[in-house]
């Protein structure tokens, strides 16, 4: 008999408990009081539990009814969520949005877009990965992520579409105790080559043989931008960094901007692109997310 319990019965149970009377529940559900009473009587018979004490003028929840009410709410809410999500998917909304983001992308812009996405699509899970160089492109190519936010890629494969989002300003820095920091003029290439350059390394082979602003033969390769940031502050070398990440360090004097002859008047920015496979373009949620990223970058 328990298998025959319906959502309609549970909704009637919840309405009667909330409204405090069968007649009020009937008005809420637009049904006659007799229908509400019979529906609840059938429910009690099916589950073999008395939900309401009918000995007084107004029905009161029994102890057992109170215990089951919370569970009934969970079941009805879960089914409502299921139907809402199914309806959205049928209309083109992805069941999940997976995004891989270049580590150089401004975190403030990303965080703002993610916060708005959570509010707009509360039932669409977001999987977010942060990678560097070819490790951004690879999960898009291999269908692991629907969207990628990529920079520092010399070419885009034919199977991939790209949309420009923004330019990330870059700056070349070193710690104040580093020998290069004491040079108050434009630093020549031969001078740079005498010191270790800290660079991000690609965990894939997609950028094999390519260099991105590597100017010294003395290189320490790091797979994590946070580690590179810490090593720069510790004086282990010099390197290029996104301005938003080191702005406070420059203001406080913990890092010093370098003027180098190869990059005049300033270190070139990194162009960021939204990328996705042509055979799996972004759905409704993905397109919304990209539009928010574009908006947040335009007002930054």
N, C-alpha and C positions, 0 to 999 in steps of 0.2 A: 504493500500500500504506500510505503514511503516514496517509491519511485514515481508515484502518480502525483506528488505534490507539484503544483504549478507556480509560476512566477505571479500569476494573477492572484492566487491565494495569499502569497507572501506580501504582495502589495496591499491587499485588503487588510491583512493582519497589521501591517505597519500603519496604515491610515487609521484604523480603529484605535490603535494604541496612542497615536499622536493626537487624534481629535478628541478622545475621551468618551465617545459614544458611537454607536452604530449608525445612528441617524446622521451625525455630522460627517462620519466617514463616507456615508452614501452620497451626501452633497458634494464632498470633495471628489469622489470618484464618478459622480453623476449616475448613481444607481439608487434603486429603491432600498430602504432600510431592510426589507425582508430578504433582498438578494445578498446584502452584506452579511446578515445574520446566518443565512443558509450556507454561504461560502465559508464562513469561519467555523460553523458547526461541522461541515464536511472536512475541513482541514484538521480540526481536533480529532475527528474520528479516524482520519488516515494516519496521523502520527501517534494516536493513542495518548495524547497529552491535553489536559484542560488548560487553555491559554487565558481565558477570562473567567472571573467570578461574576456570575450574573444574579447574585442573590439580592443586590441593592438596585436602586433606580438606575444607576449608571454602571456599566461593566468596568471591572477593575482587573488589571493584569494579575495573574497568579504569579507565584514565585517562579514556577516553571516557564510561564509566558515571558516574564522579564528576562530570564536566562536565554530564551530562544530569540528574543526580539533583536538583540545585537547581531546575532548570526544571520537572521533574516535580512537585516539591512546590508550586511556584507554581500550576501548572495545577490540581492537586487542591484546593488551598486556595481558589482562585478559584471553582471549581465548588461547593465546600461553601458558600462565602459566597453564591453565586447561589441555591442551593436554600434556604438559610436565609432570605434576604431574600424570595424568592418565597413561601415558606410564611408568613412574617410578614405580607406584603401580603394574601395570601388570607384571613388571619384578621383583617384590618382595620387593619393598621399602615400608615401613610403611607410612600410611598417616599422622601419628603423632608418636612421640617417647615420652613415659612417663617414667620417671626415679625417683626413690626414693633413696636418698643417706644418709648413716650414717653420723651423725653430726661430728663424729671423723675423717672423711676422709679429707686429706689435701686439703684445698680450692684452693691453687695455682695449683695443679695438675688438679683438677676439672675444674677450670676456663680456663686453657689452652685447655683442651679437648673440652669444650663447644664452645670456640672461633673457633676452627678448624672445629667443627661440623657445626656451623653457615655458615662458608664459603663453606663447601663441600655440604651442603644440605639446601640451602637458602629457599626452598619451603616446608620444613618439620618442622612443629612447634615442639618445645621442651617444655614438661611440666616437671618441676623439683621440687621435694619436698625434704626437709631436715628433717630427723627424727632420733630417737634414739632407740636402742635395738629392741624390737619386733615390734615397729611401722614402721620399715623398711620392715620386712618380711610380715606383714599383707596385705598391698596393693598389693604385688606381688601375694600372695595366693588368694586374692579376685578379681584378674583380673583388679584391678584399675591402676596398673603400669606394664609395660612390663618388665622392668628391675629394679633390686635393687642392691645397693652397700652396703653390710652388714658386720658388725663386731660384736663381742661380743655375737654371738649366739652359744650355746653349741652344738646344733644339728640342722641339716637341714632336713626338712620334706621330705618324700620319693617322693613327687610330684615335688620336686624342684631340679634343677641342680645348681652346684656352681663351679666357676672358681676363683682360687687365683689371686689377683691383686697385693697386696703389704702388707708389715707390717708397721703399723704406730707406730713410736717410742713414748713411753710414759714416763712421769716423774711425781714424787710425789712432790708437792710443798705446800708452805704456805707463807703468807706475812712475811716480815722481823720482824714485831713487834709481831708475833705469838710466844707463848712459845716454840713450837717445833723447830722454826727456830734458836734458840740460842743453840741447841744441835748439836755440831760439830762431833759427833760420830754416829755410827749406832744406830738408835732408836729402842728400844724394843717394842714388841707388847703391853705389859701392859701400856707403856707410851702413845702409840697411843690411847688406849681405853679411856683415860682420856679427850680426846678432840673431838669436833664435826668433823665428816667427811662429806664433801659435795659430794653427789653422784647424778648421773642422774637417774631419775625414768622412768619406762616403762609405756606408756599410754595404753598398751594392756596387756592381760593376758598371752602372749606367753612365757614370762620369769618368770612367777609367781613361787616363791619358789627358784629361782636361784639368786646367788649373784656374782658380778663381781668386785673383788678387794675390797669388803667391809670388813673392819677390826675393825671397832669401833661400839659399841652398840649405841653411840650417833650420830644420823644421821639427816642431813637435806637433803630432797629429792627435786631435782629441775628438771623440765622438759625441761630446756633450757640450752645449754652449755654456751651461752653468759652470762646468769645470774650466772652460776657457776663460770665462769672466774671473773666476777665482785665481787662476794662474797669472792673469794679467795684473790683477791687484797685488799679487805676491811678488811681482817683479821678475817672473820666470821668462818673460819674452815680451814682444810687441805684437800687435795684431789689429785687424779690422773688426769693429763691433757695430751693431745697430744702435743708433743714437738713443732711442727710448730706453734701452737697457742700461746705458752707462751715463745717462744725463746727470743723475744725482752724484755719481762718482766724480764727474768732471767739475761740477759745482763745488763739491767738498774738497777737491784737490787730491782725491785718492787715485785718480787717473788723469793723465795729461794728454791733450790732443797733439798729434804729430803732423807737421807739414812735410810731405814727401814729394819729390819732384815728379814722380810718375802720376800722381793724382793732384793736379792743380786745376782750379783753385781749391777743390775739396775731394774727399774720397767719394767715388761714384756711388749712387744709391743702388739698391737691389729692387728690380721690378718684380712685383708679386702678381701671379696669375691664378685664377681659379681654373682647374683642369678636371676633365671628366672624359670618359670614353664616349665616342660618338654613338656607339650602339646602346649605351645606357646613360642617356642624359639625365640631369637632375629632375626629380619629380616635383610635386607641389612644395613639399617642405624644403627640399634642397634648393630650389629656385628662390624661395623666400629667404633662406639663410644667406645665399649669395647676394641678394639684393640688400640685405641688412649690412653685410660686410662692406659693400660698395658705399652705402649711405654713411656708415660710421667712419669710413676712410675719407669721405668727401667733407665731413664736418670736423675732422680731427685737426 
